[in-house]
Amino acid sequence: MISLFHGDPTSSTPRLVHYAFNCRSMDELDTWKAHLERKGVAIRGPTAHPGFGAVSIYFEDPWGYRLEITNWLPDFDTVRKL
């Protein structure tokens, strides 16, 4: 799943302008995080989203576009237990 957020990537907050990719599990999210870190990419997160069951990592592509990889969990209580 890919979510696209509309706006100007050079003048908006990361929440409003970025591309988001879904992954299937926390293990897959950890695999992506480790892969990106091995490539020297600065990562923010993992971050739990208050109010709903999602955990994300954030980073930028070489052109400065903000990217997100998210794992959707059943609910926020599940996220809090991680």
Biopython code that builds the backbone (N, CA, C, O; Angstrom):
import numpy as np
from Bio.PDB.StructureBuilder import StructureBuilder

atoms = [
    (1, "MET", "N", (0.843, -1.161, 0.000)),
    (1, "MET", "CA", (0.000, 0.000, 0.000)),
    (1, "MET", "C", (0.894, 1.232, 0.000)),
    (1, "MET", "O", (1.889, 1.273, 0.725)),
    (2, "ILE", "N", (0.559, 2.221, -0.791)),
    (2, "ILE", "CA", (1.288, 3.488, -0.830)),
    (2, "ILE", "C", (0.288, 4.608, -0.573)),
    (2, "ILE", "O", (-0.753, 4.672, -1.226)),
    (3, "SER", "N", (0.599, 5.497, 0.379)),
    (3, "SER", "CA", (-0.219, 6.681, 0.633)),
    (3, "SER", "C", (0.547, 7.895, 0.147)),
    (3, "SER", "O", (1.725, 8.051, 0.471)),
    (4, "LEU", "N", (-0.094, 8.754, -0.621)),
    (4, "LEU", "CA", (0.538, 9.962, -1.135)),
    (4, "LEU", "C", (-0.093, 11.179, -0.473)),
    (4, "LEU", "O", (-1.317, 11.289, -0.405)),
    (5, "PHE", "N", (0.742, 12.094, 0.013)),
    (5, "PHE", "CA", (0.275, 13.296, 0.688)),
    (5, "PHE", "C", (0.651, 14.494, -0.161)),
    (5, "PHE", "O", (1.819, 14.656, -0.516)),
    (6, "HIS", "N", (-0.318, 15.335, -0.492)),
    (6, "HIS", "CA", (-0.127, 16.451, -1.411)),
    (6, "HIS", "C", (0.453, 17.678, -0.705)),
    (6, "HIS", "O", (0.100, 17.967, 0.438)),
    (7, "GLY", "N", (1.345, 18.398, -1.390)),
    (7, "GLY", "CA", (1.884, 19.648, -0.877)),
    (7, "GLY", "C", (3.287, 19.902, -1.378)),
    (7, "GLY", "O", (3.822, 19.139, -2.182)),
    (8, "ASP", "N", (3.874, 20.973, -0.899)),
    (8, "ASP", "CA", (5.233, 21.370, -1.269)),
    (8, "ASP", "C", (6.217, 20.773, -0.266)),
    (8, "ASP", "O", (6.204, 21.174, 0.897)),
    (9, "PRO", "N", (7.068, 19.832, -0.669)),
    (9, "PRO", "CA", (7.962, 19.163, 0.280)),
    (9, "PRO", "C", (9.029, 20.076, 0.863)),
    (9, "PRO", "O", (9.678, 19.701, 1.840)),
    (10, "THR", "N", (9.231, 21.249, 0.305)),
    (10, "THR", "CA", (10.271, 22.136, 0.822)),
    (10, "THR", "C", (9.749, 23.125, 1.853)),
    (10, "THR", "O", (10.545, 23.801, 2.505)),
    (11, "SER", "N", (8.416, 23.229, 2.020)),
    (11, "SER", "CA", (7.929, 24.258, 2.938)),
    (11, "SER", "C", (6.813, 23.788, 3.854)),
    (11, "SER", "O", (6.191, 24.619, 4.517)),
    (12, "SER", "N", (6.537, 22.508, 3.919)),
    (12, "SER", "CA", (5.453, 22.016, 4.748)),
    (12, "SER", "C", (6.012, 21.108, 5.836)),
    (12, "SER", "O", (7.169, 20.691, 5.788)),
    (13, "THR", "N", (5.172, 20.815, 6.808)),
    (13, "THR", "CA", (5.590, 19.922, 7.884)),
    (13, "THR", "C", (5.648, 18.487, 7.368)),
    (13, "THR", "O", (4.950, 18.152, 6.411)),
    (14, "PRO", "N", (6.469, 17.632, 7.983)),
    (14, "PRO", "CA", (6.590, 16.250, 7.519)),
    (14, "PRO", "C", (5.261, 15.503, 7.540)),
    (14, "PRO", "O", (5.050, 14.601, 6.730)),
    (15, "ARG", "N", (4.379, 15.860, 8.439)),
    (15, "ARG", "CA", (3.117, 15.158, 8.541)),
    (15, "ARG", "C", (2.245, 15.369, 7.302)),
    (15, "ARG", "O", (1.493, 14.475, 6.915)),
    (16, "LEU", "N", (2.341, 16.530, 6.688)),
    (16, "LEU", "CA", (1.447, 16.858, 5.591)),
    (16, "LEU", "C", (1.983, 16.456, 4.226)),
    (16, "LEU", "O", (1.199, 16.172, 3.320)),
    (17, "VAL", "N", (3.285, 16.426, 4.062)),
    (17, "VAL", "CA", (3.852, 16.175, 2.736)),
    (17, "VAL", "C", (4.860, 15.038, 2.821)),
    (17, "VAL", "O", (6.004, 15.242, 3.226)),
    (18, "HIS", "N", (4.435, 13.850, 2.441)),
    (18, "HIS", "CA", (5.363, 12.734, 2.375)),
    (18, "HIS", "C", (4.701, 11.556, 1.694)),
    (18, "HIS", "O", (3.492, 11.544, 1.464)),
    (19, "TYR", "N", (5.506, 10.580, 1.382)),
    (19, "TYR", "CA", (5.040, 9.327, 0.811)),
    (19, "TYR", "C", (5.108, 8.277, 1.912)),
    (19, "TYR", "O", (6.104, 8.201, 2.632)),
    (20, "ALA", "N", (4.067, 7.469, 2.051)),
    (20, "ALA", "CA", (4.030, 6.452, 3.101)),
    (20, "ALA", "C", (3.853, 5.073, 2.469)),
    (20, "ALA", "O", (3.006, 4.875, 1.599)),
    (21, "PHE", "N", (4.667, 4.131, 2.925)),
    (21, "PHE", "CA", (4.614, 2.753, 2.448)),
    (21, "PHE", "C", (4.211, 1.858, 3.610)),
    (21, "PHE", "O", (4.667, 2.058, 4.736)),
    (22, "ASN", "N", (3.374, 0.886, 3.349)),
    (22, "ASN", "CA", (2.919, -0.042, 4.368)),
    (22, "ASN", "C", (3.795, -1.294, 4.354)),
    (22, "ASN", "O", (4.213, -1.755, 3.292)),
    (23, "CYS", "N", (4.069, -1.839, 5.540)),
    (23, "CYS", "CA", (4.726, -3.140, 5.624)),
    (23, "CYS", "C", (3.832, -4.074, 6.433)),
    (23, "CYS", "O", (2.893, -3.624, 7.090)),
    (24, "ARG", "N", (4.121, -5.372, 6.386)),
    (24, "ARG", "CA", (3.206, -6.383, 6.929)),
    (24, "ARG", "C", (3.380, -6.714, 8.403)),
    (24, "ARG", "O", (2.472, -7.287, 9.005)),
    (25, "SER", "N", (4.524, -6.370, 9.008)),
    (25, "SER", "CA", (4.765, -6.787, 10.394)),
    (25, "SER", "C", (5.842, -5.904, 11.030)),
    (25, "SER", "O", (6.543, -5.155, 10.349)),
    (26, "MET", "N", (5.950, -6.016, 12.349)),
    (26, "MET", "CA", (7.011, -5.287, 13.047)),
    (26, "MET", "C", (8.371, -5.843, 12.651)),
    (26, "MET", "O", (9.343, -5.091, 12.582)),
    (27, "ASP", "N", (8.459, -7.140, 12.391)),
    (27, "ASP", "CA", (9.728, -7.724, 11.941)),
    (27, "ASP", "C", (10.146, -7.113, 10.604)),
    (27, "ASP", "O", (11.320, -6.800, 10.403)),
    (28, "GLU", "N", (9.189, -6.943, 9.693)),
    (28, "GLU", "CA", (9.509, -6.330, 8.410)),
    (28, "GLU", "C", (9.927, -4.872, 8.594)),
    (28, "GLU", "O", (10.853, -4.403, 7.932)),
    (29, "LEU", "N", (9.249, -4.155, 9.491)),
    (29, "LEU", "CA", (9.631, -2.765, 9.769)),
    (29, "LEU", "C", (11.067, -2.708, 10.307)),
    (29, "LEU", "O", (11.853, -1.851, 9.902)),
    (30, "ASP", "N", (11.401, -3.623, 11.216)),
    (30, "ASP", "CA", (12.770, -3.695, 11.744)),
    (30, "ASP", "C", (13.779, -4.015, 10.635)),
    (30, "ASP", "O", (14.886, -3.478, 10.628)),
    (31, "THR", "N", (13.396, -4.885, 9.706)),
    (31, "THR", "CA", (14.272, -5.232, 8.584)),
    (31, "THR", "C", (14.531, -4.011, 7.705)),
    (31, "THR", "O", (15.671, -3.757, 7.317)),
    (32, "TRP", "N", (13.472, -3.249, 7.388)),
    (32, "TRP", "CA", (13.644, -2.027, 6.591)),
    (32, "TRP", "C", (14.533, -1.024, 7.323)),
    (32, "TRP", "O", (15.416, -0.417, 6.716)),
    (33, "LYS", "N", (14.304, -0.848, 8.623)),
    (33, "LYS", "CA", (15.108, 0.093, 9.412)),
    (33, "LYS", "C", (16.585, -0.297, 9.367)),
    (33, "LYS", "O", (17.446, 0.548, 9.119)),
    (34, "ALA", "N", (16.876, -1.568, 9.604)),
    (34, "ALA", "CA", (18.264, -2.039, 9.586)),
    (34, "ALA", "C", (18.883, -1.860, 8.200)),
    (34, "ALA", "O", (20.037, -1.447, 8.088)),
    (35, "HIS", "N", (18.129, -2.166, 7.151)),
    (35, "HIS", "CA", (18.626, -2.017, 5.782)),
    (35, "HIS", "C", (18.982, -0.555, 5.493)),
    (35, "HIS", "O", (20.060, -0.265, 4.974)),
    (36, "LEU", "N", (18.082, 0.349, 5.826)),
    (36, "LEU", "CA", (18.328, 1.773, 5.563)),
    (36, "LEU", "C", (19.512, 2.290, 6.371)),
    (36, "LEU", "O", (20.324, 3.060, 5.858)),
    (37, "GLU", "N", (19.617, 1.873, 7.626)),
    (37, "GLU", "CA", (20.752, 2.302, 8.456)),
    (37, "GLU", "C", (22.071, 1.774, 7.894)),
    (37, "GLU", "O", (23.072, 2.490, 7.914)),
    (38, "ARG", "N", (22.095, 0.539, 7.395)),
    (38, "ARG", "CA", (23.312, 0.006, 6.771)),
    (38, "ARG", "C", (23.722, 0.834, 5.555)),
    (38, "ARG", "O", (24.907, 0.936, 5.238)),
    (39, "LYS", "N", (22.738, 1.423, 4.878)),
    (39, "LYS", "CA", (23.003, 2.271, 3.715)),
    (39, "LYS", "C", (23.348, 3.706, 4.108)),
    (39, "LYS", "O", (23.572, 4.549, 3.240)),
    (40, "GLY", "N", (23.391, 3.989, 5.416)),
    (40, "GLY", "CA", (23.752, 5.323, 5.890)),
    (40, "GLY", "C", (22.605, 6.324, 5.910)),
    (40, "GLY", "O", (22.833, 7.531, 5.991)),
    (41, "VAL", "N", (21.383, 5.831, 5.836)),
    (41, "VAL", "CA", (20.216, 6.716, 5.847)),
    (41, "VAL", "C", (19.847, 7.038, 7.294)),
    (41, "VAL", "O", (19.726, 6.135, 8.123)),
    (42, "ALA", "N", (19.671, 8.320, 7.595)),
    (42, "ALA", "CA", (19.241, 8.737, 8.930)),
    (42, "ALA", "C", (17.767, 8.391, 9.106)),
    (42, "ALA", "O", (16.937, 8.726, 8.261)),
    (43, "ILE", "N", (17.447, 7.719, 10.211)),
    (43, "ILE", "CA", (16.086, 7.252, 10.489)),
    (43, "ILE", "C", (15.556, 7.960, 11.723)),
    (43, "ILE", "O", (16.282, 8.161, 12.696)),
    (44, "ARG", "N", (14.279, 8.338, 11.676)),
    (44, "ARG", "CA", (13.584, 8.818, 12.871)),
    (44, "ARG", "C", (12.545, 7.760, 13.219)),
    (44, "ARG", "O", (11.732, 7.382, 12.376)),
    (45, "GLY", "N", (12.573, 7.291, 14.440)),
    (45, "GLY", "CA", (11.615, 6.283, 14.874)),
    (45, "GLY", "C", (12.309, 4.978, 15.207)),
    (45, "GLY", "O", (13.537, 4.903, 15.190)),
    (46, "PRO", "N", (11.540, 3.962, 15.507)),
    (46, "PRO", "CA", (10.122, 3.814, 15.279)),
    (46, "PRO", "C", (9.292, 4.722, 16.196)),
    (46, "PRO", "O", (9.652, 4.969, 17.347)),
    (47, "THR", "N", (8.182, 5.206, 15.655)),
    (47, "THR", "CA", (7.279, 6.110, 16.339)),
    (47, "THR", "C", (5.885, 5.505, 16.362)),
    (47, "THR", "O", (5.342, 5.137, 15.320)),
    (48, "ALA", "N", (5.299, 5.401, 17.571)),
    (48, "ALA", "CA", (3.909, 4.950, 17.700)),
    (48, "ALA", "C", (3.004, 6.155, 17.511)),
    (48, "ALA", "O", (3.294, 7.240, 18.015)),
    (49, "HIS", "N", (1.912, 5.969, 16.788)),
    (49, "HIS", "CA", (0.974, 7.054, 16.530)),
    (49, "HIS", "C", (-0.152, 7.011, 17.558)),
    (49, "HIS", "O", (-0.934, 6.061, 17.561)),
    (50, "PRO", "N", (-0.256, 8.015, 18.433)),
    (50, "PRO", "CA", (-1.310, 8.024, 19.455)),
    (50, "PRO", "C", (-2.701, 7.991, 18.830)),
    (50, "PRO", "O", (-2.970, 8.669, 17.838)),
    (51, "GLY", "N", (-3.572, 7.196, 19.426)),
    (51, "GLY", "CA", (-4.960, 7.165, 18.990)),
    (51, "GLY", "C", (-5.312, 6.071, 18.007)),
    (51, "GLY", "O", (-6.489, 5.751, 17.841)),
    (52, "PHE", "N", (-4.313, 5.485, 17.345)),
    (52, "PHE", "CA", (-4.606, 4.371, 16.454)),
    (52, "PHE", "C", (-3.390, 3.464, 16.373)),
    (52, "PHE", "O", (-2.295, 3.847, 16.783)),
    (53, "GLY", "N", (-3.581, 2.271, 15.847)),
    (53, "GLY", "CA", (-2.554, 1.241, 15.896)),
    (53, "GLY", "C", (-1.583, 1.270, 14.736)),
    (53, "GLY", "O", (-1.706, 0.473, 13.806)),
    (54, "ALA", "N", (-0.625, 2.168, 14.776)),
    (54, "ALA", "CA", (0.391, 2.212, 13.727)),
    (54, "ALA", "C", (1.738, 2.585, 14.324)),
    (54, "ALA", "O", (1.825, 3.391, 15.250)),
    (55, "VAL", "N", (2.783, 1.985, 13.777)),
    (55, "VAL", "CA", (4.161, 2.300, 14.150)),
    (55, "VAL", "C", (4.912, 2.609, 12.859)),
    (55, "VAL", "O", (4.800, 1.871, 11.881)),
    (56, "SER", "N", (5.678, 3.705, 12.855)),
    (56, "SER", "CA", (6.336, 4.154, 11.627)),
    (56, "SER", "C", (7.799, 4.491, 11.855)),
    (56, "SER", "O", (8.218, 4.831, 12.962)),
    (57, "ILE", "N", (8.570, 4.386, 10.764)),
    (57, "ILE", "CA", (9.898, 4.997, 10.709)),
    (57, "ILE", "C", (9.842, 6.050, 9.596)),
    (57, "ILE", "O", (9.093, 5.914, 8.629)),
    (58, "TYR", "N", (10.644, 7.090, 9.757)),
    (58, "TYR", "CA", (10.673, 8.198, 8.799)),
    (58, "TYR", "C", (12.103, 8.433, 8.331)),
    (58, "TYR", "O", (13.056, 8.230, 9.083)),
    (59, "PHE", "N", (12.241, 8.862, 7.080)),
    (59, "PHE", "CA", (13.557, 9.174, 6.527)),
    (59, "PHE", "C", (13.347, 10.025, 5.283)),
    (59, "PHE", "O", (12.209, 10.258, 4.875)),
    (60, "GLU", "N", (14.437, 10.489, 4.678)),
    (60, "GLU", "CA", (14.348, 11.298, 3.465)),
    (60, "GLU", "C", (15.076, 10.619, 2.324)),
    (60, "GLU", "O", (16.081, 9.940, 2.532)),
    (61, "ASP", "N", (14.557, 10.808, 1.099)),
    (61, "ASP", "CA", (15.265, 10.300, -0.065)),
    (61, "ASP", "C", (16.387, 11.282, -0.430)),
    (61, "ASP", "O", (16.481, 12.347, 0.179)),
    (62, "PRO", "N", (17.228, 10.953, -1.397)),
    (62, "PRO", "CA", (18.367, 11.830, -1.722)),
    (62, "PRO", "C", (17.964, 13.239, -2.172)),
    (62, "PRO", "O", (18.803, 14.140, -2.156)),
    (63, "TRP", "N", (16.717, 13.454, -2.571)),
    (63, "TRP", "CA", (16.259, 14.770, -3.022)),
    (63, "TRP", "C", (15.517, 15.532, -1.936)),
    (63, "TRP", "O", (14.991, 16.618, -2.179)),
    (64, "GLY", "N", (15.476, 14.951, -0.719)),
    (64, "GLY", "CA", (14.848, 15.632, 0.408)),
    (64, "GLY", "C", (13.369, 15.347, 0.610)),
    (64, "GLY", "O", (12.737, 15.956, 1.473)),
    (65, "TYR", "N", (12.801, 14.425, -0.178)),
    (65, "TYR", "CA", (11.399, 14.077, 0.026)),
    (65, "TYR", "C", (11.275, 13.186, 1.252)),
    (65, "TYR", "O", (12.063, 12.261, 1.446)),
    (66, "ARG", "N", (10.285, 13.473, 2.067)),
    (66, "ARG", "CA", (10.079, 12.711, 3.292)),
    (66, "ARG", "C", (9.348, 11.407, 2.980)),
    (66, "ARG", "O", (8.376, 11.392, 2.226)),
    (67, "LEU", "N", (9.829, 10.319, 3.569)),
    (67, "LEU", "CA", (9.262, 8.990, 3.347)),
    (67, "LEU", "C", (8.937, 8.344, 4.685)),
    (67, "LEU", "O", (9.560, 8.643, 5.703)),
    (68, "GLU", "N", (7.959, 7.459, 4.667)),
    (68, "GLU", "CA", (7.517, 6.774, 5.878)),
    (68, "GLU", "C", (7.251, 5.317, 5.525)),
    (68, "GLU", "O", (6.708, 5.015, 4.462)),
    (69, "ILE", "N", (7.637, 4.417, 6.425)),
    (69, "ILE", "CA", (7.229, 3.021, 6.336)),
    (69, "ILE", "C", (6.448, 2.729, 7.608)),
    (69, "ILE", "O", (6.933, 2.975, 8.713)),
    (70, "THR", "N", (5.235, 2.203, 7.449)),
    (70, "THR", "CA", (4.313, 2.008, 8.569)),
    (70, "THR", "C", (3.857, 0.564, 8.656)),
    (70, "THR", "O", (3.628, -0.101, 7.645)),
    (71, "ASN", "N", (3.731, 0.099, 9.886)),
    (71, "ASN", "CA", (3.084, -1.173, 10.157)),
    (71, "ASN", "C", (1.806, -0.880, 10.931)),
    (71, "ASN", "O", (1.841, -0.282, 12.007)),
    (72, "TRP", "N", (0.678, -1.307, 10.372)),
    (72, "TRP", "CA", (-0.618, -1.123, 11.028)),
    (72, "TRP", "C", (-0.893, -2.312, 11.931)),
    (72, "TRP", "O", (-0.851, -3.461, 11.492)),
    (73, "LEU", "N", (-1.175, -2.029, 13.190)),
    (73, "LEU", "CA", (-1.478, -3.052, 14.179)),
    (73, "LEU", "C", (-2.974, -2.992, 14.504)),
    (73, "LEU", "O", (-3.651, -2.052, 14.088)),
    (74, "PRO", "N", (-3.502, -3.979, 15.239)),
    (74, "PRO", "CA", (-4.945, -4.008, 15.496)),
    (74, "PRO", "C", (-5.497, -2.760, 16.194)),
    (74, "PRO", "O", (-6.600, -2.312, 15.881)),
    (75, "ASP", "N", (-4.728, -2.195, 17.146)),
    (75, "ASP", "CA", (-5.202, -1.020, 17.879)),
    (75, "ASP", "C", (-4.036, -0.387, 18.631)),
    (75, "ASP", "O", (-2.936, -0.938, 18.655)),
    (76, "PHE", "N", (-4.279, 0.768, 19.245)),
    (76, "PHE", "CA", (-3.204, 1.484, 19.921)),
    (76, "PHE", "C", (-2.702, 0.737, 21.151)),
    (76, "PHE", "O", (-1.520, 0.836, 21.480)),
    (77, "ASP", "N", (-3.573, -0.013, 21.844)),
    (77, "ASP", "CA", (-3.111, -0.777, 23.005)),
    (77, "ASP", "C", (-2.032, -1.782, 22.600)),
    (77, "ASP", "O", (-1.095, -2.025, 23.360)),
    (78, "THR", "N", (-2.157, -2.359, 21.422)),
    (78, "THR", "CA", (-1.129, -3.269, 20.912)),
    (78, "THR", "C", (0.175, -2.511, 20.703)),
    (78, "THR", "O", (1.246, -3.020, 21.035)),
    (79, "VAL", "N", (0.097, -1.300, 20.157)),
    (79, "VAL", "CA", (1.286, -0.472, 19.921)),
    (79, "VAL", "C", (1.985, -0.168, 21.230)),
    (79, "VAL", "O", (3.209, -0.262, 21.316)),
    (80, "ARG", "N", (1.223, 0.196, 22.251)),
    (80, "ARG", "CA", (1.816, 0.578, 23.540)),
    (80, "ARG", "C", (2.580, -0.562, 24.190)),
    (80, "ARG", "O", (3.481, -0.312, 24.991)),
    (81, "LYS", "N", (2.251, -1.795, 23.874)),
    (81, "LYS", "CA", (2.915, -2.967, 24.471)),
    (81, "LYS", "C", (4.274, -3.265, 23.834)),
    (81, "LYS", "O", (5.035, -4.082, 24.353)),
    (82, "LEU", "N", (4.580, -2.609, 22.715)),
    (82, "LEU", "CA", (5.837, -2.911, 22.015)),
    (82, "LEU", "C", (7.033, -2.311, 22.725)),
    (82, "LEU", "O", (8.165, -2.470, 22.270)),
]
sb = StructureBuilder()
sb.init_structure("model")
sb.init_model(0)
sb.init_chain("A")
sb.init_seg("    ")
for serial, (resi, resn, name, xyz) in enumerate(atoms, 1):
    if name == "N":
        sb.init_residue(resn, " ", resi, " ")
    sb.init_atom(name, np.array(xyz, "f"), 0.0, 1.0, " ", f" {name:<3s}", serial, name[0])
structure = sb.get_structure()
